[in-house]
Amino acid sequence: MSAAIPVVDEQYLHFLMEMITDDRLARFAEVLDLRTRYITIVLEDIYQTQNASAVIRTCELTGVQDVHIIENRYSFEIHPDIVLGSSKWLNIYQYKGEENNSFMAISALKEKGYHIVATCPASGVTMLPDISLDKPIALLFGTERRGLSGTAFEMADETLAIPMAGFTESFNISVSAAIILYNLTSRIRSSDVNWRLSENERKAILLEWCRRSIKRIKVIERNYYKNNPH
């Protein structure tokens, strides 16, 4: 849902699969069974690399395939000691270089049918246990200091908060994302909504996972297409 799914060259996919062990292919299939694009994450101007990287790791662990990064004032950087390689298994989309990257990113997600949900600690909004799963959800997270931009709130279809029992105003962003993603992914998997990847999506992701698992893939790929012109 997050991007046009390319038509997979199945002959090339099977060629690459022959270089992957059976155990690893079985693991790929197991993880793909739990991957989803029904829920996606949008990080807006997260300048704390530790927090952004922790959210990416949480996405991978909860089966959320796509992460959207909006870079208005701050550039996105991955903290390798925190992601622990998790980013290589995800599709990460970056929005930068435009006058209003937030507008561009959210508009694109709306066009793909996502229900835009802004997260914030305010009262009088939808609480996590009450949010509907009838439509695919794009969750927007902002910085801990400034929160989301005015554009993000104006374009959001709904605002979401986590119920809290203490005096402190909010969880930090990485904890908030973990709580929300665990809750929503658990709920969709026990629901009747069509949350799974399509067969073509699975093949496209599997192809990319194979490519990222094989050493000297660019040389292999160049030689393959030289000997197998289309």
C-alpha positions as CSV (number, residue, x, y, z in Angstrom):
1,M,0.0,0.0,0.0
2,S,2.9,2.4,0.7
3,A,4.4,2.3,-2.8
4,A,3.7,0.9,-6.2
5,I,4.6,-2.8,-6.0
6,P,6.9,-3.7,-8.9
7,V,6.2,-6.8,-11.0
8,V,8.7,-9.4,-9.7
9,D,11.1,-11.1,-12.1
10,E,10.3,-14.6,-10.8
11,Q,13.0,-16.3,-12.8
12,Y,15.6,-14.0,-11.1
13,L,13.9,-14.5,-7.7
14,H,14.3,-18.3,-8.0
15,F,17.9,-17.8,-9.2
16,L,18.7,-15.9,-6.0
17,M,16.8,-18.3,-3.8
18,E,19.1,-21.1,-4.9
19,M,21.9,-19.2,-3.2
20,I,20.0,-19.0,0.1
21,T,20.0,-21.9,2.6
22,D,16.7,-23.8,3.1
23,D,16.7,-22.8,6.8
24,R,17.0,-19.1,5.9
25,L,14.3,-19.4,3.2
26,A,12.0,-21.1,5.8
27,R,12.7,-18.2,8.2
28,F,11.9,-15.7,5.5
29,A,8.6,-17.4,4.8
30,E,7.8,-17.5,8.5
31,V,8.4,-13.8,9.0
32,L,6.6,-12.8,5.8
33,D,3.5,-14.6,7.1
34,L,3.4,-12.0,9.9
35,R,4.4,-8.9,7.9
36,T,1.8,-6.2,7.3
37,R,1.3,-2.9,5.6
38,Y,-2.1,-2.4,7.2
39,I,-0.3,-0.4,9.9
40,T,2.5,1.9,9.0
41,I,4.6,4.4,10.9
42,V,5.4,8.1,10.1
43,L,8.3,9.8,12.0
44,E,8.2,13.6,11.6
45,D,11.5,15.4,12.3
46,I,12.8,13.0,14.9
47,Y,16.3,14.4,15.5
48,Q,17.1,12.0,18.3
49,T,18.8,9.2,16.4
50,Q,18.4,6.8,19.4
51,N,14.7,7.3,19.5
52,A,14.1,7.0,15.7
53,S,16.3,3.9,15.5
54,A,14.5,2.3,18.5
55,V,11.1,2.9,16.7
56,I,12.5,1.2,13.5
57,R,13.6,-1.8,15.5
58,T,10.2,-2.0,17.1
59,C,8.5,-1.9,13.7
60,E,10.6,-4.8,12.5
61,L,9.9,-6.8,15.6
62,T,6.1,-6.2,15.4
63,G,5.9,-7.0,11.7
64,V,5.3,-3.5,10.4
65,Q,7.0,-3.4,7.0
66,D,7.0,0.3,6.0
67,V,8.4,3.3,7.9
68,H,8.0,6.8,6.5
69,I,10.6,9.5,7.6
70,I,9.7,13.2,7.2
71,E,12.8,15.4,7.3
72,N,11.8,19.1,7.6
73,R,14.4,20.6,9.9
74,Y,16.4,17.5,10.8
75,S,18.1,14.8,8.7
76,F,17.4,11.2,9.5
77,E,20.2,9.0,10.7
78,I,20.2,5.4,11.8
79,H,22.0,4.4,15.1
80,P,23.6,1.0,14.2
81,D,24.0,0.0,17.8
82,I,20.2,0.3,18.4
83,V,18.7,-0.9,15.2
84,L,20.9,-4.0,15.2
85,G,20.4,-4.6,11.5
86,S,16.6,-4.4,11.7
87,S,16.4,-1.6,9.1
88,K,17.7,-4.0,6.3
89,W,14.4,-6.0,6.5
90,L,12.1,-2.9,6.2
91,N,11.0,-0.5,3.4
92,I,12.0,2.9,4.6
93,Y,10.7,6.0,2.7
94,Q,12.2,9.4,3.2
95,Y,10.5,12.7,2.4
96,K,12.9,15.7,2.1
97,G,13.9,18.5,-0.1
98,E,10.4,20.0,-0.5
99,E,8.9,23.1,1.0
100,N,6.5,21.0,3.1
101,N,7.6,17.4,3.4
102,S,4.9,16.7,5.9
103,F,2.1,17.7,3.5
104,M,3.7,15.5,0.7
105,A,4.1,12.5,2.9
106,I,0.6,12.6,4.5
107,S,-1.1,13.3,1.2
108,A,0.6,10.3,-0.4
109,L,-0.6,8.1,2.4
110,K,-4.1,9.4,2.2
111,E,-4.2,8.6,-1.5
112,K,-3.3,5.1,-0.7
113,G,-6.2,4.8,1.7
114,Y,-4.6,5.2,5.1
115,H,-6.5,6.6,8.0
116,I,-4.1,9.2,9.4
117,V,-3.7,9.0,13.2
118,A,-1.7,11.7,15.0
119,T,-0.3,10.6,18.4
120,C,-0.2,13.0,21.3
121,P,-0.5,13.0,25.1
122,A,-3.6,15.3,25.2
123,S,-6.8,14.4,26.8
124,G,-10.1,14.4,25.0
125,V,-8.8,12.2,22.1
126,T,-9.3,8.6,21.1
127,M,-7.6,6.3,23.6
128,L,-5.6,3.4,22.3
129,P,-8.0,0.6,23.3
130,D,-10.8,2.4,21.5
131,I,-9.3,3.1,18.1
132,S,-11.0,1.3,15.2
133,L,-9.2,-1.1,12.9
134,D,-11.7,-0.9,10.1
135,K,-9.2,1.0,7.9
136,P,-5.4,0.8,7.3
137,I,-3.7,3.1,9.8
138,A,-0.7,5.5,9.4
139,L,0.5,6.5,12.9
140,L,2.3,9.9,13.1
141,F,4.9,10.5,15.7
142,G,6.7,13.8,16.4
143,T,9.5,14.9,18.6
144,E,9.2,14.7,22.4
145,R,9.9,18.4,22.8
146,R,7.8,19.9,20.0
147,G,5.4,17.1,19.1
148,L,3.9,16.9,15.7
149,S,3.7,19.9,13.3
150,G,0.5,21.9,12.8
151,T,0.3,20.4,9.3
152,A,0.3,16.9,10.7
153,F,-2.5,17.7,13.1
154,E,-4.5,19.6,10.5
155,M,-4.3,16.6,8.1
156,A,-4.9,13.9,10.7
157,D,-8.2,12.1,10.6
158,E,-8.0,11.2,14.3
159,T,-5.8,11.8,17.3
160,L,-4.6,9.0,19.6
161,A,-3.3,8.8,23.1
162,I,-2.2,6.1,25.5
163,P,-4.0,5.8,28.8
164,M,-1.6,6.6,31.7
165,A,-1.8,6.3,35.5
166,G,0.9,8.6,36.7
167,F,1.7,12.3,37.0
168,T,4.2,12.4,34.1
169,E,2.8,13.8,30.9
170,S,3.8,11.1,28.4
171,F,6.0,8.2,27.5
172,N,9.0,8.9,25.3
173,I,8.5,8.3,21.6
174,S,10.2,4.9,21.5
175,V,8.1,3.5,24.3
176,S,4.9,5.0,22.9
177,A,5.6,3.4,19.6
178,A,6.3,0.1,21.1
179,I,3.1,0.1,23.2
180,I,0.9,1.2,20.3
181,L,2.4,-1.1,17.7
182,Y,2.2,-4.1,20.0
183,N,-1.4,-3.4,20.8
184,L,-2.5,-2.7,17.2
185,T,-0.6,-5.5,15.5
186,S,-1.9,-8.0,18.1
187,R,-5.4,-6.8,17.5
188,I,-5.3,-7.0,13.7
189,R,-3.9,-10.5,13.8
190,S,-6.9,-11.7,15.8
191,S,-9.4,-9.7,13.7
192,D,-11.2,-10.3,10.4
193,V,-9.4,-7.4,8.6
194,N,-7.3,-8.2,5.6
195,W,-3.9,-7.3,7.1
196,R,-1.6,-9.7,5.3
197,L,0.7,-8.9,2.4
198,S,-0.5,-9.7,-1.1
199,E,1.3,-12.5,-2.9
200,N,3.1,-10.0,-5.1
201,E,4.1,-7.9,-2.1
202,R,5.6,-11.0,-0.5
203,K,7.6,-11.9,-3.6
204,A,8.9,-8.3,-4.0
205,I,10.0,-8.2,-0.3
206,L,11.5,-11.7,-0.5
207,L,13.5,-10.7,-3.6
208,E,14.9,-7.7,-1.7
209,W,15.7,-9.9,1.3
210,C,17.6,-12.3,-0.9
211,R,19.5,-9.5,-2.5
212,R,20.5,-8.1,0.9
213,S,21.6,-11.6,2.1
214,I,24.0,-12.4,-0.8
215,K,27.5,-11.0,-1.0
216,R,28.7,-9.2,-4.1
217,I,25.0,-9.0,-5.2
218,K,25.7,-6.2,-7.7
219,V,28.2,-8.3,-9.6
220,I,26.0,-11.3,-9.5
221,E,23.0,-9.3,-10.7
222,R,25.0,-7.7,-13.5
223,N,26.2,-11.0,-14.8
224,Y,22.8,-12.6,-14.5
225,Y,21.1,-10.0,-16.7
226,K,24.0,-10.0,-19.1
227,N,23.4,-13.7,-19.7
228,N,19.6,-13.6,-19.4
229,P,18.6,-10.4,-21.3
230,H,14.9,-9.6,-21.2
